[in-house]
């Protein structure tokens, strides 16, 4: 158990306990190509309760933060103003696209808020499919 807490502490220190979001599709795509990582597109908007839940409870979970920051290029896009390709634009939120650096989907789009353990499982599944 001691080793688990040390790993969590190191991850929190390394990443400041926050997901390192890109805020434009173009920047995320360029970074994904450079780093050879897939992107997680978090499509959200102000006033969305499920989006707020994800930000407060899922994207603050140390395991989710560490996994996202090391295995993905996380991209947070406001659906009311973003530069995502037309095929990825949505009106409802939250929506999650698991996307390769070339823009193709890794797995079907996910809609709605999820718990941290469930979301982490989805991140790992998509990562294995890339």
C-alpha distance (Angstrom), angle and dihedral (degrees) to the residues before:
residue distance angle dihedral
X1 . . .
X2 3.78 . .
X3 3.82 90.2 .
X4 3.78 92.1 51.5
X5 3.80 92.2 54.8
X6 3.78 91.4 46.5
X7 3.82 89.9 52.8
X8 3.81 91.0 49.1
X9 3.79 91.1 48.2
X10 3.80 91.8 48.7
X11 3.80 91.5 49.2
X12 3.80 91.4 48.5
X13 3.79 90.2 49.3
X14 3.78 93.2 45.8
X15 3.79 95.5 49.0
X16 3.79 100.1 25.3
X17 3.79 89.0 -118.9
X18 3.80 91.4 -77.5
X19 3.76 135.9 106.6
X20 3.80 108.3 -111.8
X21 3.81 97.2 -130.6
X22 3.78 124.9 -166.2
X23 3.80 109.0 -148.0
X24 3.79 101.4 -153.2
X25 3.78 131.5 54.7
X26 3.81 91.5 -135.0
X27 3.82 93.0 54.8
X28 3.81 92.1 44.1
X29 3.79 92.7 48.5
X30 3.81 92.6 49.0
X31 3.81 91.2 48.8
X32 3.83 91.6 46.5
X33 3.82 90.6 53.3
X34 3.80 92.7 46.9
X35 3.81 94.6 46.6
X36 3.81 96.7 36.2
X37 3.81 92.2 -125.6
X38 3.79 133.2 130.9
X39 3.80 120.8 -115.8
X40 3.77 129.6 -121.7
X41 3.80 108.0 -150.8
X42 3.80 111.7 -157.1
X43 3.80 105.7 -163.4
X44 3.80 107.8 -161.5
X45 3.79 144.1 145.8
X46 3.79 138.6 -155.2
X47 3.80 113.9 -86.4
X48 3.82 94.4 27.0
X49 3.82 107.6 135.0
X50 3.80 95.0 -160.2
X51 3.83 89.9 48.6
X52 3.80 89.8 52.9
X53 3.82 89.5 48.6
X54 3.80 90.4 52.8
X55 3.81 92.1 48.8
X56 3.81 94.4 46.4
X57 3.81 101.4 37.8
X58 3.79 109.9 20.3
X59 3.80 106.5 29.2
X60 3.80 89.0 47.3
X61 3.81 94.3 53.4
X62 3.84 106.9 111.3
X63 3.81 93.9 -135.6
X64 3.81 93.1 49.5
X65 3.82 91.7 45.2
X66 3.80 92.8 50.1
X67 3.81 94.2 45.7
X68 3.79 94.4 46.3
X69 3.79 94.4 46.4
X70 3.80 94.7 48.3
X71 3.82 103.5 35.5
X72 3.83 103.6 30.3
X73 3.75 143.8 35.6
X74 3.82 100.1 -122.7
X75 3.81 113.7 -147.6
X76 3.81 122.0 -172.0
X77 3.79 113.7 -162.0
X78 3.80 128.3 -177.1
X79 3.82 104.6 -136.4
X80 3.80 91.2 -142.9
X81 3.80 91.8 62.9
X82 3.78 123.4 14.0
X83 3.78 142.5 125.9
X84 3.81 98.8 -129.4
X85 3.80 117.8 135.6
X86 3.80 112.4 -89.7
X87 3.83 92.1 -108.9
X88 3.82 90.2 60.6
X89 3.80 98.4 45.3
X90 3.81 116.4 109.5
X91 3.79 138.4 178.4
X92 3.82 100.8 -151.2
X93 3.79 123.4 67.4
X94 2.91 150.4 -102.6
X95 3.79 98.4 28.3
X96 3.79 125.4 161.3
X97 3.79 123.7 -156.5
X98 3.81 118.0 -168.3
X99 3.80 101.5 -153.3
X100 3.79 136.0 179.6
X101 3.80 118.4 -132.3
X102 3.83 88.5 -100.1
X103 3.83 90.2 59.4
X104 3.82 98.2 -106.5
X105 3.80 119.8 132.1
X106 3.79 117.7 -105.6
X107 3.79 93.9 -161.6
X108 3.80 136.9 -8.3
X109 3.78 117.3 -60.8
X110 3.80 115.2 -93.1
X111 3.80 120.7 -136.3
X112 3.81 127.6 -162.2
X113 3.77 139.0 17.5
X114 3.80 120.2 -53.0
X115 3.80 136.4 -172.7
X116 3.80 119.7 -99.2
X117 3.85 95.4 -109.4
X118 3.81 91.9 48.1
X119 3.82 92.6 45.8
X120 3.81 92.1 48.5
X121 3.80 89.2 52.5
X122 3.83 89.4 52.4
X123 3.81 91.7 49.0
X124 3.79 90.6 53.0
X125 3.81 92.9 46.2
X126 3.81 92.0 51.1
X127 3.81 90.7 45.3
X128 3.81 90.2 55.0
X129 3.83 90.2 50.1
X130 3.78 97.3 51.6
